Each structure stands twice: as structure tokens, then as C-alpha cells.
Amino acid sequence: MSSRPDPEEIESALVGGEARYTREEAVRLSGAPPEFAARIWRALGFAARGEDTVAYTDSDVEALRTTSQLLADGLVDEEAAVRLARSMGQTMARLAEWQTSILTTLSHDPKQNPAEEHLGPLVGLAKQLLPDVENLLLHIWRRQLAASTARRLAVMESNEDAAPTYFPLVVGFADLVSFTTLSRELDEVDLAEVVESFEATATDIVASGGGRVVKTLGDEILYVANSARQAAEIALQLADGVKTHIEVPDVRVGIAYGPVLALLGDVFGTTVNRSSRLTSFARPGTVLVDESLAELLQGEETLQIVGVRPRHAHGLGQLQPYALRRNLDASGAPGS
């Protein structure tokens, strides 16, 4: 029976090389200013190690050297470097947790790799996949960066008053109705399957509709879209499409249009709050939109926009919601 690997063996297998340096040695070899190196390490989300602890590899030294060189070349200032490090650290931490969860569900026979048996099945499998996953990760990041840049430029060009981090977007929330009740009825495994199925189906619908998922929160998904028509179609598919794919409670959706603050991969502001509040007002299986979005959607022959009872939203005042439906009479077929 293979022994369980300790943290040092895991780091050696996956990071690429054994720990050889203390923090002071790693910083000195990298040429990075000590305080800057400490800020970068914390921003990446790594635990602080003792001064005399040998815990840093050649790869760690190279990472610090690269970051320090960006600063020295004037490509970024210190605050920008720290923010970039934090964005990568938080994103990669969540990605690593997600991938570890997936890998633990895969069967792996250590006899297929006797030389790595002492690493354990999980670490052995991760090491096998590492080269291909690295290539995929770089390619996906480049594609996502290109798409993000194109979206931002499109927004800036179409809105003269837009600022780099403050501009108008359509924001949509969708959540599972009666999720609290469902969480009491199902055990942890079944509940996790429902949540994963909801997230997978919802993110597929958003991506295929030209939107972008900002974040998922178990029973809730937040997405954005540049186009009112795209956002509306995504909302309608979420309201009735998720139910046809998986056995889950009804989904309700709220969407709003207006300026948002785009920061750290998230969106903030009154428009986001308005969208969330509309979702809470929506009945199961329906979509509510705010007045600004309703105006943008006027003239869409395949859509029906019907005013419903005004509602008071704490912190937002009086809201005039509009029910969004497909206009079957206009085309005879939904979404055509």
C-alpha cells in the first residue's frame, strides 16, 4: 500500500524541485526589494514561512525575479504589480481547489506508474496531467484576455462617457427557487450534484448567448452582457432552459441596465443591486427587467414587455418592474 505523501513531497512533485532556500535567500537571489517581495507573496495567497525555514524553490525565486523585473522596467508600478498578483492568486487558488475536487473523483491505479507510487494516486495523476493542463491554461487565459479586451473596447467606443472601470452594462441574476427547502431535503452529495448541474447548465447558457458569468454562488449566478437583446435571450433561456436540462426547482431571473463599477473581475453598483432585487421579486420561472432595459428592448418583435405592480426596494426606492416573455405570435417559434 502506498504511503500518503507529505506537503514537501507534493510541492516537489508539482512545483518542480525541492525547497532549497529560506525567505531571505530567495529574496536576495531574486533581486526583489524585501518589502515588495513580502507584499507579492501575501497577495498571491501563500502563507508566510519562518525566517529560517527552508521553503522556497528555484521556481519561487524565478517568479519573484520576473515580478521584480516588471517593476524595474517600469511596465507596472508597485500597486499594479500587487493587484495583478492578488488577482492571479485568488483565481488560481479557486481553480486549484476545483481541479483537486475533480481529480479526487477519478480512478487511478498507482501500479500504472510504479516509480511514482509513493506520491499517492492523486499527486501522481496531477503530475501526469500537468504538462497538458499548463498548455491549456495558457491558451485559455490568452483567449479570455483577448475576449475581455475586445468587450471593454466595444463598450468604450459605444459610450462616450464611459470610463475604463465605470461603464454601462446589462446585469442579470438568476437563482434557484426554494433552495433552502431543497437543502434540507437532500443529503450533501445530492445537493452538491444539483448545484453543480445548475452552475454547469447556467454557465453554458450564458456563454452560448454571448454573455459572461461574473460569479456563481451555489444557488445563484451573476452574469453580464453588452447587448440588451443578448441579456434578454439569456434570461429567458435560464428561466425555462435550466428546468428542461436538470431536475431542479424553478429558476427566476432579474436583469437591469445601467452603469457598473468593474473591479477585480466583479461588478458593483446600483445596477447590480437593482438586478438582484428584481430577482427576489420575480415569480418562479419568470424574468423581470428594470425600466432602463425595458426601454432598450422596445421594438423587439419576438419579445413581450409588460409592466407589473411597482415595488419598493430598500435602499433603491420605488422600482417599476417589467415582465419579459417571448412573443409567440410574432414568429410562431420561440427565439427565432
N, C-alpha and C positions, 0 to 999 in steps of 0.2 A: 504494500500500500504506500502510495506516495505521501511524503510529509507536506504539511501546509507551509507555503513559502512565507518568510518574514518580510517586513517592509523593505529592508535593504535589498533582498533578492529581487523583489518586484521592481524597485527603482532601477536596479542594474539591468534587468531584462528589458524594460520598456523605455527607459530614458536613454540607455545606450552608454554603458560604462559604469564603473563603480565610483562611489563617493570618494574623493581624494583630498578635498580642501575644506578648511574652516571658512567661515564667512569672511574673515579679514583677508585670507589668502585669495579667495575667489574674487573679491572686490579689487584687490591690488593687481591681480593678473588681468582683470578685465579693463583696467584703466578708468573705471567709472568712479565719479565722486562718491564717497561713502554714504552720505546722506541721500543722494539721488538713488543709489543702488538699493538702499533700505526702503525708500518710497516705492520704487518699482516692484520690489519683491512683495511688499504688502499689497500693492494694487493688483498684482497677479493672483492674490488669494492664497499665498503659501505661508505656512506657519513659520514664525521666527525660530531660528535654531540658536542654541547657546554659542557663545563666542568661541569656545574651544571644541565644539562638536564638528567632526569631520562629516559633512553632509552635502557637499556640493561637488558636482561632476564637471567634466570638461564642457559638456553641453550647457550647463548653467553659466559657466564662465563666458562662453561664446555668446549666449543670449544677452548677458549684461553688457558685453563688449559692443554688440550690434546696437543695442538701445542707446548706449552712451555715445556711439559714433553719430547716430542720428541727431543727437543733441549738439555734439561738437560741430557738425557740418551745418548747423543752423536750419535743418529741414523742419524741425519741430522745436518748440520751447519746452521747458520742463513740465509745465502744467499739461500741455497737449500730450507729451510722452506718457505721463502718469494716467491721463484719461484713456489713451489708447490701450495701455497695459491693463487698466481696470476693465475695459470693455472686452478685451480678449480673455482675461482671466475668468470673469463671470460667465461668459459664453462657453468657454471650454470646460469649466467646472460642471456646468449643467449637461453639456454634451457628453462628458466622460461618465457622469452618473447614469445618464440614459443608456449609453452604449454598454456599460457594465451590466446593467439590468438585462439588456438583450442577450449579452454573451452568456450570462448565468443560466439562461433558458435553453441554450444549445447543448446538445450532447457532444461529448468529446472523449475519445479513447486515448489516454496517455500512452498506450502501447504503440500508437502510430508514430510517436516521437520519443523513443526511449531516452535520448540524450537530454530531453527537457522534462523528464518525469518529475524531478524534484521540484520544479516550478509550480506544479499543480495544473489541473486541466484548464482553469480559467486563464491563468497567466500564459500558459503555453499557447492557447488558442489566440489570445490577444497578440502575442508576439508573431504568430503565423500571419495574422491579418494586417499587421502594422504597415508593411510597405504599400499594399494596395489601398488601405484606408488613408494613408498620408497623401497619396496621389489624388484620391477622390476629394479629400478635404480641401486641398489647394485649388483644384479645379472648381469645386462648388463655391468656394469663397470668392474666387475671381468672377464667376458668373453672377453671384449675388451682388458683388460690389459694382459690377457693370450695370446691373438692373437698377440698383439703388441710385446710382449716379444719374442714370437716364431719367428715372422718375423725378428726382429732385430738379434736374434741369428743365423738365417739362413743366413742372409747377411754377418755377421761377419765370419761365418765358411767357406763361399764360396769365400771370398775375403780377402786374407792375408793382404793387405794394408789398409783395411777398419778401420776407427776409430769409436768410439761409436756414434758420431754425424755427421760423414762425410763418406759417402759410396755411391757406385753406385746404381742407381735405374732407372726404366723406368718411365718417367713423361709424362702425357697426359693432353692436354687441349681440351675441346670441347665447342663450343659456338653456339648460335642461330644466323643465318644469318639475316641481316636486322632488328635487334631488335629495333633499333632507330625508323625506319619507323613504325614498329608494335606498338610501344609505343605511337605514335601519332594517330594511327587509332583506338585504343581500349581505353575504359574508364578504370579507375583504377581497378575496380573489375574484368573485363575480363582479363586485363593484369596480375593481380595477379594470376588468375587461370592458365594462360598459364605458368607463371614462376614456380608455384608450381607443375604443371603437368610435366614440363621439369625436374625439380630437382628430383621429385619422380621417374620418369621413368629412368633417367640417373643414379641415385644412385642405383637403383635396378640392372641395367645392370652391373655396376662396381662391386657391391658386389657379384653378382652371377658368375662373371667372375674371382673372386679371387683377385680383386684389392681393393684399399682403397680410398675413397673420402677424399681429404685433406680439400677442402672447396668449397662452391658454392657462386657465385657472381651474382645472378639473372639470367642473360643470359649466364653465363659461369660456367663450372665445371672443377676443377683441381683434377686429380687422380694420383695415383702411383701404380706400380706393381713390384714385384721382378722378374717376368719372362717376357721375351720379347714376347713369344707366348701368354701369358695371356693378356698382354697390347695390342697386335695387335688385338686379338679377341674382346676385349672390345671396341677398337676404331672402328672397323668395325660395330659392333652392334650399337654403338652410332650414327654412320653416317647414317645407314639405319634403325635402330630399333626404334629410338625415333619417327621418322616420321610415322611409322606404328601404334604407340600407341596413339598419340595425334595429334591434328591439330595444328601444329606449323611450322614455317619456317624451311628450311633445316638446318641441323647441319653439321659443319665442324670440323675436328679433326687434331691436330698436336701432334706427340709423339717423344720423344728424349730419348737417353740413355747416362748416364754419372754420375759423382759424384754430390751429392747434400749435402747441409748442412741441417740436420733435427733438427729443433729447435722450441720449443713451439707448437708442433703439426703441424707445417708448414714445407715447404721445400723451400730452397733458392739456388741460384747459376746460373751459366751459362746454365746448362742443363735445368732448369726451363724456363729461358729466351728464349732459343732456341726452346723449345716446344711451347711457346706462339707465337713466331714469325712464326713458321711453320703453326700454326693455322690461322694466318692472311693471309698467302699466299695460303692456301687451297681453292679450289673452293667449292661451296655449295654441300653437300652430299659426300664429298671425305675425304680421310685421307692422310696426308703427314708425312713421318718419316725422321729422320736425317740419316747421313751416318753410324754412330755407330750402330744404331738399325737395319739399313738395312743389315749390315754385320752379326748381330746376327740371323736375320731371313732367311738368305740364306740357302737353303736346305729344307725349309718348303714347301712341295709339294702342300699344299692347298692354298698357298698364291702366289700372283704375286707382284714383287717389280720392279718398272720401274722408272729409272731416268728421272727427268724433268729438265726444264731450271734452272740453278743456279740463285740464288737471293742474292742481297746484303741486309744484315740486319744491321741496325745502331747499333753500339756497339759490333757486333758479327762478322763483316766481311762478307766474301762470304760463303753462305750456299749452299750445294748441297742436295736439297730435293729429296725424292723418293716417288712416288705414291704407296700406298698399296691397293691391291684389292684381292678379292677371286679368286682362280684359279679353275673355274668350271670344266675345262677339266680334272683336276687331280682326282676328286672324283665324279663329276656329281651332287653333292649336297653341298651347302654352309655349311661350318662349320662342315662337317662330319669328 
